[in-house]
């Protein structure tokens, strides 16, 4: 467990033995990651065409496997590229037409793929919709639920939202995840499948993280990713001006706005 603490990884990653991908698959994943960040509405057919234009003749089955491994889902229209949850209880999308007029009214979270020189990790972040303030984040080598819960627990140490919005991924539809929110009497909202705008603020966050940090730094190791992302989220929360926030920082908006 001490190794995870030193690397800044979720404890859930401790017993995981990753299966190494081939050098070509890692290259394809890098290309898919960059193209997806630019065009998240591309499905596997268009990704096959994109890779062919880069000189890689890859069939749809391989692209599907790599996108599933990376946790990438076409935003719209959305074929079943990843593994959505199949819960017994479903929650509606609560935010349609809602005015987000104060902090802690709505929080949201999502997972994205972070490439390394010879592998990858997954990043999960919790964001306040009103201020765009990143409340917590976590890295993991696996796409399980426990590292998501660790990030949520850390965010809940400081406050709690009225509504928590997520997509319908298997991590967020699990009983462990929904039960944790219900324990805090937080209303649960789920995106409609394939609706890109239902979780738009997190999608914008991922674009910023990728283009302003990950692609520029080209992390070599998990420790590099942890260090780089720690610095970036510090910058994002406390120094980066947002046009949509009238050129204020997320910290300034979150901590100056009263409930």
C-alpha positions in Angstrom: 0.0 0.0 0.0 3.0 2.3 0.6 3.9 2.2 -3.1 0.4 3.5 -4.0 0.8 6.4 -1.5 4.2 7.3 -3.0 2.8 7.3 -6.5 -0.4 8.9 -5.6 -2.5 6.0 -6.9 -5.8 4.8 -5.6 -5.4 2.0 -3.1 -7.6 -0.1 -5.4 -4.7 -0.3 -7.9 -2.4 -2.1 -5.4 -3.1 -5.7 -6.4 -3.6 -5.0 -10.1 -1.2 -6.6 -12.5 -1.6 -4.8 -15.9 -1.4 -6.8 -19.1 1.1 -4.9 -21.3 -0.2 -3.7 -24.6 1.9 -4.0 -27.7 3.9 -1.0 -28.9 1.6 -0.6 -31.9 -1.5 -0.7 -29.7 0.0 2.0 -27.4 0.7 4.2 -30.5 -2.9 3.6 -31.8 -4.3 4.5 -28.4 -2.3 7.7 -28.4 -3.8 8.6 -31.8 -7.3 7.6 -30.7 -7.0 9.7 -27.5 -5.9 12.8 -29.4 -8.6 12.4 -32.1 -11.3 11.7 -29.5 -10.4 14.8 -27.5 -10.8 16.8 -30.7 -13.9 14.9 -32.1 -15.6 13.0 -29.3 -18.6 12.4 -31.6 -16.5 10.0 -33.8 -17.6 6.4 -33.6 -15.5 3.4 -34.4 -16.2 3.6 -38.2 -14.8 7.1 -38.4 -11.9 6.2 -36.1 -11.0 3.4 -38.5 -11.0 6.0 -41.4 -8.9 8.4 -39.3 -6.3 5.7 -38.5 -6.1 4.7 -42.1 -5.3 8.3 -43.0 -2.4 8.1 -40.5 -1.1 5.0 -42.3 -2.6 2.3 -40.0 -5.0 -0.2 -41.5 -7.0 -1.3 -38.5 -10.3 -3.1 -38.4 -13.4 -2.0 -36.4 -13.0 -4.9 -33.9 -9.6 -3.7 -32.9 -10.7 -0.1 -32.6 -13.6 -1.1 -30.5 -11.4 -3.1 -28.1 -8.9 -0.2 -27.7 -11.7 2.3 -27.2 -13.2 0.1 -24.6 -9.9 -0.3 -22.9 -9.5 3.5 -22.8 -13.0 4.0 -21.5 -13.9 6.1 -24.6 -17.5 6.4 -25.6 -18.8 8.2 -28.7 -20.8 11.1 -27.3 -23.4 11.4 -30.1 -24.7 9.4 -31.8 -23.6 6.7 -29.4 -23.2 3.0 -30.3 -22.5 0.7 -27.4 -18.7 1.1 -27.4 -18.1 0.8 -23.7 -19.8 -1.0 -20.9 -22.7 1.0 -19.5 -24.2 -0.1 -16.3 -27.4 -2.2 -16.2 -28.8 -1.2 -12.8 -32.1 -2.4 -11.5 -33.0 1.2 -10.5 -32.7 4.1 -13.0 -32.4 7.8 -12.2 -33.7 10.5 -14.5 -31.7 13.4 -15.9 -32.6 16.3 -13.5 -30.8 19.2 -15.0 -32.8 19.9 -18.2 -33.9 23.6 -18.1 -32.5 24.0 -14.6 -30.7 27.3 -13.6 -27.4 26.5 -11.9 -27.2 29.7 -9.9 -25.1 28.8 -6.9 -22.2 26.6 -5.8 -22.9 23.1 -4.5 -26.2 22.9 -6.4 -24.8 20.4 -8.9 -21.7 18.4 -8.8 -20.6 16.1 -11.6 -17.8 13.6 -12.3 -16.3 11.6 -15.1 -13.3 9.4 -16.0 -10.8 10.0 -18.8 -7.8 8.2 -20.1 -4.3 9.6 -19.4 -1.6 8.3 -21.6 2.0 7.5 -20.5 5.0 6.8 -22.6 4.6 3.0 -22.2 1.1 2.6 -20.7 -1.8 4.6 -19.3 -3.8 5.4 -16.2 -7.3 6.7 -15.6 -8.2 10.1 -14.2 -11.5 10.8 -12.3 -12.5 14.3 -11.2 -15.4 15.8 -9.3 -16.4 19.3 -10.4 -18.8 21.9 -9.2 -21.0 23.1 -12.1 -21.6 26.6 -11.0 -17.9 27.6 -10.4 -16.1 24.9 -12.5 -14.0 24.3 -9.4 -12.4 20.8 -9.3 -13.3 19.5 -5.8 -11.2 16.4 -6.0 -9.5 14.0 -8.4 -7.9 10.5 -8.4 -5.7 8.4 -10.5 -6.0 4.6 -11.0 -4.6 1.9 -13.2 -8.1 0.2 -13.3 -11.6 1.3 -14.3 -13.2 0.0 -11.1 -15.6 1.8 -8.8 -13.4 2.2 -5.7 -11.1 4.9 -7.0 -14.2 6.9 -8.0 -15.5 6.5 -4.4 -12.2 7.7 -3.0 -12.5 10.9 -5.0 -16.1 11.4 -4.0 -15.4 10.8 -0.3 -12.6 13.4 -0.4 -14.9 16.0 -2.1 -17.7 15.3 0.5 -15.3 16.2 3.3 -15.7 19.8 2.5 -19.3 20.2 1.3 -22.0 18.3 -0.5 -24.2 19.0 -3.5 -28.0 19.0 -3.8 -27.6 17.0 -7.1 -24.9 14.7 -8.3 -24.9 14.2 -12.1 -23.0 11.4 -13.9 -23.1 9.4 -17.1 -24.4 5.8 -17.0 -21.1 4.1 -16.9 -20.8 1.0 -14.8 -18.8 2.7 -12.1 -21.5 5.4 -11.5 -24.5 3.1 -11.7 -23.1 0.6 -9.2 -24.9 0.1 -5.9 -21.7 1.1 -4.0 -21.6 4.5 -5.8 -25.4 5.3 -5.7 -25.7 4.1 -2.1 -22.8 6.5 -1.1 -24.7 9.4 -2.5 -28.0 8.3 -1.0 -26.3 8.1 2.4 -25.7 11.8 2.1 -29.3 12.5 0.9 -28.0 13.7 -2.5 -30.3 13.6 -5.4 -28.9 11.4 -8.3 -29.1 12.5 -11.9 -27.9 10.4 -14.9 -27.1 11.7 -18.4 -29.2 10.4 -21.2 -27.1 7.8 -23.1 -25.3 9.5 -26.0 -26.2 13.0 -25.0 -23.0 15.0 -25.3 -24.3 18.2 -23.6 -25.7 16.5 -20.5 -22.2 16.6 -18.8 -20.7 19.4 -20.9 -18.6 21.1 -18.1 -16.7 17.9 -17.4 -16.1 17.4 -21.2 -14.7 20.9 -21.4 -12.5 20.1 -18.3 -11.0 17.1 -20.1 -10.2 19.1 -23.2 -8.4 21.7 -21.0 -6.5 19.0 -19.1 -5.4 17.2 -22.4 -4.5 20.2 -24.5 -3.0 22.4 -21.7 -1.1 19.7 -19.8 -1.1 16.1 -20.9 -0.2 16.5 -24.5 2.4 19.2 -23.7 4.2 17.2 -21.0 4.0 13.7 -22.5 4.3 11.9 -19.1 6.8 9.0 -18.9 5.6 7.4 -15.6 2.7 7.4 -13.2 4.7 9.5 -10.9 5.2 12.1 -13.7 1.4 12.1 -14.3 0.6 12.6 -10.6 3.1 15.4 -10.3 2.0 17.1 -13.5 -1.8 16.8 -12.8 -1.3 18.1 -9.2 0.4 21.2 -10.6 -2.2 21.6 -13.4 -5.3 21.4 -11.1 -3.7 23.9 -8.8 -3.3 26.2 -11.8 -6.8 25.4 -13.2 -8.5 26.1 -9.9 -6.6 29.1 -8.6 -5.0 30.9 -11.6 -6.8 30.0 -14.9 -9.3 32.6 -15.9 -12.6 31.4 -17.5 -14.4 33.5 -20.0 -17.7 31.9 -18.9 -16.9 33.0 -15.3 -16.4 36.6 -16.4 -12.6 36.0 -16.4 -12.5 34.9 -12.8 -10.9 31.7 -11.5 -13.0 28.7 -10.3 -11.6 29.3 -6.8 -12.7 32.9 -6.7 -16.2 32.0 -7.8 -16.6 29.0 -5.6 -15.3 30.6 -2.4 -16.8 34.0 -2.8 -20.4 32.8 -3.5 -22.6 32.2 -0.5 -25.1 29.4 -0.3 
